[in-house]
Every structure is written in C-alpha cells, then in structure tokens.
Amino acid sequence: QAMISESGGGSVQAGGSLKLSCTASGYQYSSYCMAWFRQTPGKEREGVAANYHTMGRTYYIDPVKGRFAISQDDTEHKLHLQMDDLKPEDTGVYYCAPCVNVKGKMQVSPAVRWGQGTEVSVSS
C-alpha cells in the first residue's frame, strides 16, 4: 500500500537537535520532490523544506535556513530532516509528503495520503 511513516520527533530545549525520518512507499514517494511540512496549533500546515532529488536542489523557508537540512535516500525511499538550533517556534507536528511546484511555490502533492506525523516540542 502507498503510505508514509514518520519518526524521530521528541521534546527538546531550545538550541537542541533532532533528526526526523520518514519512509514512503508507492505514489507517496517521489524522486522529483519530497518535503517536510509542519502544523502548529492555530496555524495552517506549511511546507518547511523540500528536496528535489532529480534536480539536485533543496528548498527551505527562511525561518529554518541554516538550521535545518533535508536529505533523501532514493534507494531506501527515505527522507530525513536534520534539525539543529531548534527554537520554540519550530514546535509542531511534522509530516513527510511528496510535493509539486505550482506557480513557483512548493506545495504538497494532491495525491498525498498524510502519515501520522511526528511531534516536535521545543521549550525555552
């Protein structure tokens, strides 16, 4: 079955690090674009980082640039997100998903079947 499974979240103090991982299968995995999204209470789910494996490019939203690093193992169909110097604003549930570009903006694939996500909690 096409599915996504995330792991690696946890509770850390500001300045700490976490490494998130996910495994995706079927149409939930893409060699073109895989991304990490996060959902924070009171906010809409937003993309934070994307990896365009085929093109060898990455994308990060400004608040995480220099702190997060996305990587992909195309053979294992796995996606990772190394998160360093975590801040309270990074708190949320993180999701892995295939992605597309629409009008120059990275968006989740309309075919996504969201996984359970993995919770990240950063305290000050």
C-alpha positions in Angstrom: 0.0 0.0 0.0 1.1 3.6 -0.6 1.8 5.1 2.8 4.1 7.4 4.8 5.6 6.8 8.2 7.4 9.5 10.1 9.6 9.2 13.2 12.3 11.0 15.2 10.3 13.7 17.0 10.6 14.5 20.6 10.9 17.1 23.3 14.0 19.2 23.5 15.1 22.5 24.9 15.8 25.5 22.6 19.2 25.0 20.9 18.8 21.3 20.8 18.7 19.0 17.8 16.5 16.3 16.4 16.6 14.2 13.2 13.4 13.3 11.7 13.0 10.4 9.3 10.3 9.0 7.1 9.7 6.1 4.8 7.3 6.5 1.9 6.0 3.9 -0.5 4.1 3.7 -3.7 2.9 7.1 -5.0 3.6 8.6 -1.6 7.3 8.6 -2.6 8.7 10.8 -5.3 12.2 11.1 -6.8 11.2 14.5 -8.0 10.1 16.2 -4.8 9.8 15.2 -1.2 9.1 17.6 1.5 8.6 18.2 5.2 5.6 20.0 6.4 4.7 21.1 9.9 1.5 22.0 11.6 1.4 24.3 14.6 -1.7 24.9 16.8 -3.6 27.8 15.3 -1.7 27.7 12.1 -2.2 26.0 8.7 0.1 23.2 7.8 3.1 24.7 6.0 6.0 23.3 4.0 9.3 23.9 5.7 11.8 22.1 3.5 11.8 20.2 0.2 14.3 18.1 -1.7 14.2 17.9 -5.5 16.3 14.8 -5.8 16.2 14.5 -9.6 17.3 18.2 -10.0 19.7 18.1 -7.0 18.1 21.1 -5.4 16.7 21.9 -2.0 14.3 24.4 -0.6 13.8 25.9 2.8 11.6 28.6 4.2 13.6 31.5 5.6 13.0 30.8 9.3 14.8 27.4 9.1 17.6 28.2 6.7 20.9 27.5 8.2 19.3 25.3 10.9 17.6 22.5 9.0 19.0 20.2 6.4 16.9 17.9 4.3 18.3 14.7 2.8 16.9 11.8 0.8 17.9 8.3 0.2 16.3 7.5 -3.1 17.3 3.8 -2.9 15.6 3.3 0.5 12.7 5.7 -0.2 13.5 7.6 2.9 13.6 11.3 3.7 15.3 12.9 6.7 15.3 16.3 8.3 18.3 17.2 10.5 17.1 20.0 12.8 19.7 22.0 14.7 19.5 25.0 16.9 15.8 24.3 17.5 13.6 27.2 18.6 10.2 27.2 20.3 8.6 28.4 17.1 9.7 25.1 15.5 7.2 23.3 17.7 4.6 21.3 15.8 3.7 18.0 14.2 6.0 17.3 11.2 4.8 15.4 8.2 6.6 14.0 5.2 4.9 14.1 1.8 5.5 14.2 -1.9 5.4 17.6 -3.4 4.9 19.6 -6.5 5.6 23.2 -7.7 2.7 25.4 -8.5 3.3 28.9 -9.8 6.8 28.7 -8.4 5.6 27.7 -5.0 6.2 24.3 -3.4 3.0 22.5 -2.4 2.0 19.1 -1.2 1.0 16.7 -3.9 -2.7 16.5 -4.3 -2.3 12.7 -4.1 -0.9 12.8 -0.6 -2.1 10.4 2.0 -0.8 12.0 5.1 1.1 9.9 7.6 0.6 10.2 11.3 3.3 12.8 11.6 5.9 13.1 14.4 5.7 15.6 17.2 8.4 18.1 17.9 8.2 20.2 21.0 10.8 22.8 21.8 10.8 24.5 25.1 12.6 27.7 26.1 
